[in-house]
Amino acid sequence: MAESSSSSSSSTAPALRAKSDTEIEEMLDRMLTRLALCDDSNLEPLLSKLLPLTISSLSSQAIAVRNKVLEILSHVNKRVKLQSDIGLPLTELWKLYSEPGAAPMIRNFCIVYIEMAFQRVDAKVKEDLAPELLMNISKLPIQHQEIILRIIVKVIGECHSRKIADEVAAKFKEVRNSQDRELFIEFCLHTMLYQRVSQSGGFPPGLSVTQVNRVTGKQQLQSNELLLRKLGILNVIEAMELDPELVYPLYIAASVDCEEPVVKRGEELLKKKASSASLDDLNLLKKLFLLFNGTVGAESVDSESRVSPGSHALKAKLMSIFCRSIAAANSFPSTLQCIFGCVYGNGTTSRLKQLGMEFTVWVFKHAKIDQLKLMGPVILSGIMKSLDNYSISEADASAREVKTYAFQAIGLLAQRMPHLF
């Protein structure tokens, strides 16, 4: 969007239209004087008119006008930042931000004060406006998307952790654009995957550095705040009545959360709302494989955007799902990554080894021949090495189960690809 002059921009407030830059500068100067003379008790009603008009003046190209705007906003910041009881005109700022053709500079300043205004407004106003913020969010700059999504999820945690009112649920249902919905669901999934890590370090599994920063705004979330957000998200997503394939990854992530109320609610919604999801849906499988494998092995992905593999609990849940999907058995190379991650990956567990070998049996039984040609020899070589290294000291129940699945896998592969033997 190109910035337009004060006389032609559709984002300019009516009071500014047809005014020259000199007249706007003089008006702003009077407003600054009035602001300076206003005591704190009368500041809120003054800001309700002054702030939108001041930011609208940024449609002017004149340096003197823009400097005067910055002077006013600097004064406003000093007066209100430490006084959270002074409200800001949230609705008016959002209207100004949403105007078609609004200059980028106007939107950049609007979003700063919209975020500040949400922290000072009544709960009812937050509830009513939050769903509107999702409309056409996919068309906004990425930085603005992140700020708005954090605002929405914060409101969801504050207002909907126990239940969501029917009238608010109806507003969320009005978000029908598929790109807007998917962007929102993806952010909710990343919030669900986020876990507080210890002060000594560590990183939430299943996320990248970039995704963590999007969720938190680079500020550590408190445990109770995070719990409320996750419960609120589950209530809102349920109320939106989305396709089961769309919400399935979110409910899976919730069902292995570290907070028991989230796990309980996630399991409930998984059975109630997502049990009909097609596990052979390729888009769904792509998301589930990403949750399992991450993008750690992808050299083309920069370190900040590299998604780490999911937690052991999430991996175990996903393996039981893959063992029910014919399409998963034919998803080379993701299938191969899953098997080797379970059986040979760093920090793997006896449970994951067992699930990995069980999945190998499933793959050898259901994969198409062209897929087996790619995977079979590699997996067979790994199985033979693991059997060579098998020792009596490892002969617990789980290890014996792994060995049993290994022989089943070899038998199936011998039937389907006898030339390998």
C-alpha positions in Angstrom: 0.0 0.0 0.0 1.4 3.4 -1.0 1.1 6.2 1.5 -1.2 9.0 0.3 -1.3 12.7 1.0 -3.5 14.3 3.6 -5.9 15.6 1.0 -6.6 12.3 -0.7 -6.0 9.4 1.7 -9.2 7.4 2.5 -7.8 6.7 5.9 -7.7 10.3 6.9 -10.3 11.3 9.6 -13.1 13.6 8.3 -11.7 16.5 10.4 -8.5 16.4 8.4 -9.9 16.2 4.9 -9.4 19.3 2.8 -7.0 20.8 5.4 -3.5 21.9 4.3 -0.4 20.6 6.0 0.1 23.9 7.7 -3.5 23.8 9.1 -3.0 20.3 10.4 0.3 21.3 12.1 -1.5 24.2 13.8 -4.3 21.9 14.9 -1.9 19.4 16.3 0.0 22.2 18.2 -3.3 23.2 19.8 -4.0 19.6 20.7 -0.6 19.2 22.3 -1.2 22.3 24.4 -4.6 21.0 25.5 -3.1 17.6 26.3 -0.4 19.2 28.5 -3.0 21.3 30.4 -5.3 18.3 31.0 -5.1 16.6 34.4 -5.1 12.8 34.6 -8.8 12.6 35.8 -9.9 14.1 32.4 -7.3 12.4 30.2 -9.3 9.4 29.1 -12.2 11.3 27.4 -9.7 13.6 25.8 -7.7 10.7 24.4 -10.8 9.1 22.9 -10.9 11.9 20.3 -7.3 13.1 20.3 -5.5 9.8 19.7 -7.3 8.6 16.5 -7.1 12.1 15.1 -3.4 12.4 15.9 -2.5 9.1 14.3 -4.7 9.9 11.2 -2.5 13.0 10.7 0.3 10.6 9.7 -1.3 10.4 6.3 0.4 13.8 5.6 3.8 13.6 3.9 5.0 16.8 5.7 7.9 16.3 8.1 6.7 19.0 10.4 3.3 17.3 10.8 4.8 14.0 11.5 7.2 15.4 14.0 4.3 17.1 15.8 2.5 13.7 15.8 5.5 12.0 17.4 5.7 14.8 20.0 2.0 14.2 21.0 2.4 10.4 21.1 5.5 10.7 23.2 3.6 12.8 25.7 0.7 10.3 25.7 3.1 7.4 26.4 4.6 9.2 29.4 1.2 9.9 30.8 -0.6 6.6 30.3 2.1 3.8 30.3 2.3 3.6 34.1 -1.4 4.3 34.7 -3.3 1.2 33.5 -6.7 2.7 34.7 -6.6 5.3 31.9 -8.5 3.7 29.0 -7.7 4.2 25.3 -10.2 4.3 22.4 -9.9 0.7 21.3 -12.9 0.6 18.9 -12.0 3.9 17.2 -8.4 2.7 16.8 -9.5 -0.6 15.3 -11.8 1.2 12.8 -8.9 3.5 11.8 -6.6 0.5 11.4 -9.2 -1.4 9.3 -10.0 1.4 6.9 -9.4 0.3 3.3 -6.3 2.0 1.9 -5.0 3.0 5.4 -1.4 4.2 5.1 1.2 1.7 6.5 2.5 4.3 8.9 -1.0 4.8 10.3 -1.5 1.1 10.8 1.9 0.7 12.4 1.1 3.2 15.1 -2.5 2.0 15.4 -1.4 -1.5 16.2 0.8 -0.3 19.1 -2.0 1.5 20.8 -4.5 -1.3 20.0 -2.3 -3.7 21.9 -2.1 -1.2 24.8 -5.8 -0.5 24.7 -6.7 -4.2 25.0 -5.0 -4.3 28.4 -7.2 -1.5 29.7 -10.7 -2.3 28.4 -13.7 -4.0 29.9 -13.9 -7.8 29.4 -17.2 -7.5 27.5 -15.5 -5.1 24.9 -12.6 -7.6 24.6 -14.9 -10.5 24.0 -16.9 -8.7 21.3 -14.0 -7.3 19.4 -11.5 -10.3 19.5 -13.4 -12.4 16.8 -13.5 -9.3 14.5 -9.7 -9.1 14.7 -9.5 -12.5 12.9 -11.4 -11.2 9.8 -8.9 -10.9 6.9 -6.0 -11.4 9.3 -4.2 -13.4 6.6 -3.9 -10.3 4.4 -2.0 -8.3 7.1 1.8 -8.0 7.4 3.3 -10.9 9.3 4.4 -8.7 12.3 0.8 -7.4 12.7 -0.6 -10.9 12.4 1.6 -12.0 15.3 0.6 -9.1 17.5 -3.2 -9.6 16.8 -3.0 -13.4 17.3 -1.3 -12.9 20.7 -4.0 -10.3 21.6 -6.8 -12.7 20.6 -5.4 -15.7 22.4 -4.7 -13.6 25.5 -8.4 -12.5 25.5 -9.4 -16.2 25.0 -7.5 -17.2 28.1 -8.9 -14.3 30.2 -12.6 -14.7 29.0 -13.2 -18.3 27.7 -11.2 -20.7 29.9 -14.4 -22.0 31.5 -16.9 -21.5 28.8 -17.7 -19.3 25.8 -21.0 -17.4 25.5 -23.2 -18.3 22.5 -23.1 -14.8 21.1 -19.3 -14.8 21.1 -19.2 -18.3 19.7 -21.4 -17.1 16.8 -18.9 -14.3 16.0 -16.0 -16.8 15.9 -18.0 -19.0 13.5 -18.3 -16.0 11.2 -14.6 -16.3 10.4 -15.2 -18.3 7.2 -12.1 -17.5 5.1 -10.0 -20.7 5.0 -6.7 -18.8 5.2 -7.8 -16.8 8.3 -9.0 -20.0 10.0 -5.9 -22.0 9.3 -3.6 -19.1 10.4 -5.6 -19.0 13.7 -5.6 -22.7 14.2 -1.8 -22.9 13.5 -1.2 -20.3 16.2 -3.4 -22.1 18.6 -1.5 -25.3 17.9 1.8 -23.6 18.6 0.4 -22.2 21.8 -0.8 -25.7 22.8 2.7 -27.2 22.1 4.4 -24.5 24.1 5.6 -25.5 27.5 7.5 -23.5 30.1 11.1 -24.6 30.2 13.4 -24.5 33.2 15.6 -21.5 33.9 18.7 -23.6 33.2 17.8 -23.8 29.5 16.0 -26.2 27.2 13.4 -25.6 24.5 9.8 -26.7 24.1 9.7 -29.8 21.8 7.7 -29.6 18.6 8.5 -25.9 18.0 11.1 -23.6 16.4 12.6 -20.5 17.9 10.5 -18.4 15.6 7.3 -20.1 16.6 8.1 -19.8 20.3 8.7 -16.1 19.9 5.4 -15.7 18.0 3.5 -17.3 20.8 5.2 -15.5 23.7 6.1 -12.1 22.2 9.6 -12.9 23.6 8.1 -12.8 27.2 8.0 -15.8 29.4 4.3 -16.9 30.0 3.3 -17.8 33.6 2.1 -21.3 34.2 -1.4 -20.3 35.2 -1.7 -17.9 32.3 -0.7 -20.6 29.8 -3.1 -23.1 31.3 -6.0 -20.7 30.9 -5.1 -19.9 27.3 -5.0 -23.6 26.4 -8.4 -24.3 28.0 -9.8 -21.2 26.4 -8.5 -22.3 23.0 -10.1 -25.7 23.3 -13.4 -24.1 24.1 -13.3 -21.6 21.2 -12.1 -24.2 18.6 -14.9 -26.5 19.7 -17.4 -23.7 19.3 -16.2 -22.9 15.8 -17.4 -26.4 14.6 -14.5 -26.9 12.2 -13.7 -30.0 10.1 -12.2 -32.8 12.2 -9.1 -33.0 10.0 -8.4 -29.3 10.7 -8.6 -29.6 14.5 -7.1 -33.1 14.9 -3.5 -32.1 15.5 -4.5 -29.5 18.1 -6.5 -32.0 20.1 -3.7 -34.6 19.8 -1.2 -32.0 21.2 -3.7 -31.1 24.0 -4.1 -34.8 24.9 -0.4 -35.1 25.9 0.0 -31.7 27.6 1.8 -31.5 31.0 -1.4 -30.0 32.6 -4.0 -32.6 33.6 -7.1 -30.3 32.9 -5.8 -29.7 29.3 -5.1 -33.5 28.8 -8.6 -34.3 30.0 -10.3 -31.7 27.8 -8.1 -32.7 24.8 -9.0 -36.4 25.1 -12.7 -35.5 25.4 -12.7 -33.3 22.3 -10.6 -35.9 20.4 -13.3 -38.5 20.9 -16.3 -36.1 20.6 -15.2 -33.8 17.7 -12.3 -35.5 15.8 -12.9 -39.2 15.9 -14.3 -39.1 12.3 -11.2 -37.5 10.9 -9.7 -39.4 7.9 -6.3 -40.6 8.9 -5.6 -41.0 5.2 -6.0 -37.3 4.5 -2.7 -36.2 3.1 -2.8 -32.7 4.4 -3.5 -34.0 7.9 -0.7 -36.6 7.7 1.7 -33.9 6.6 1.0 -32.0 9.7 1.2 -35.1 12.0 4.6 -36.1 10.4 5.9 -32.6 11.0 4.8 -32.8 14.7 6.7 -36.1 14.9 9.9 -35.4 12.9 10.2 -31.6 13.0 12.5 -30.1 10.3 15.8 -30.7 12.1 17.3 -32.7 9.3 16.3 -30.1 6.6 19.5 -28.2 5.7 17.7 -25.6 3.7 15.8 -24.4 6.9 17.6 -21.7 8.9 18.3 -22.4 12.6 15.6 -20.0 13.9 12.9 -21.6 11.8 14.0 -25.2 12.4 11.2 -27.1 14.1 12.3 -29.6 16.8 10.8 -33.1 16.9 7.8 -33.6 19.3 8.0 -34.8 22.8 8.2 -38.6 23.6 4.6 -38.6 24.8 3.4 -36.9 21.5 5.5 -39.3 19.4 4.0 -42.3 21.2 0.5 -41.0 20.5 1.3 -40.3 16.9 2.8 -43.7 16.3 -0.5 -45.4 17.4 -2.2 -43.1 14.8 0.2 -43.9 12.0 -0.4 -47.6 12.6 -4.1 -47.1 11.6 -3.3 -45.2 8.3 -2.7 -46.8 5.0 -1.5 -43.5 3.6 1.1 -43.2 6.4 2.6 -46.5 5.3 3.1 -44.9 1.8 4.6 -41.5 2.9 8.3 -41.9 2.1 10.6 -40.4 3.4 8.5 -39.3 6.5 7.7 -43.0 7.3 11.4 -43.9 7.2 12.3 -40.9 9.5 9.6 -42.0 12.0 10.8 -45.6 12.2 14.5 -44.7 12.6 13.6 -41.9 15.1 11.8 -44.4 17.2 14.2 -47.3 17.0 17.6 -45.6 16.8 17.0 -41.9 17.7 18.9 -40.1 20.4 17.0 -40.4 23.7 14.5 -42.9 22.4 12.6 -45.0 24.9 11.7 -48.7 25.1 8.1 -47.8 24.4 9.0 -45.8 21.3 11.3 -48.7 20.0 8.3 -51.1 20.4 6.0 -48.7 18.6 8.5 -48.1 15.9 8.9 -51.8 15.1 5.2 -52.3 15.2 4.9 -49.5 12.6 7.5 -51.3 10.5 5.3 -54.3 10.4 2.4 -52.1 9.3 4.5 -50.5 6.6 5.8 -53.8 5.2 2.2 -55.1 5.1 0.5 -52.0 3.5 3.1 -50.1 1.6 3.0 -50.2 -2.2 5.8 -52.0 -3.9 7.3 -48.8 -5.3 7.4 -47.5 -1.7 8.9 -50.7 -0.4 11.7 -50.6 -3.0 12.7 -47.2 -1.5 12.3 -48.2 2.2 12.6 -51.9 2.5 16.4 -52.4 2.0 17.3 -49.6 4.4 14.9 -50.7 7.1 15.9 -54.3 6.7 19.6 -53.4 7.2 18.7 -51.5 10.4 16.6 -54.4 11.7 19.5 -56.9 11.1 21.9 -54.7 12.9 19.6 -54.3 15.9 19.1 -58.1 16.1 22.9 -58.6 15.9 23.3 -56.3 18.8 20.4 -57.9 20.8 21.7 -59.2 24.2 20.2 -61.2 27.0 20.7 -58.2 29.3 18.1 -56.4 27.3 15.7 -59.3 27.4 12.9 -57.5 29.3 9.3 -57.7 28.2 9.6 -54.6 26.0 12.8 -55.7 24.3 11.3 -59.1 23.6 8.3 -57.4 22.1 10.6 -55.4 19.8 12.3 -58.6 18.8 9.0 -60.3 18.0 7.9 -57.3 15.8 11.3 -57.4 14.1 10.9 -61.0 13.0 7.3 -60.3 11.9 8.6 -57.4 9.7 11.3 -59.6 8.2 8.7 -62.3 7.4 6.4 -59.8 5.7 9.2 -58.3 3.7 10.4 -61.7 2.6 6.9 -62.5 1.2 6.6 -59.2 -0.7 10.2 -58.8 -1.8 11.8 -62.2 -1.8 14.7 -61.1 -4.0 16.2 -59.2 -1.0 16.9 -62.5 0.6 
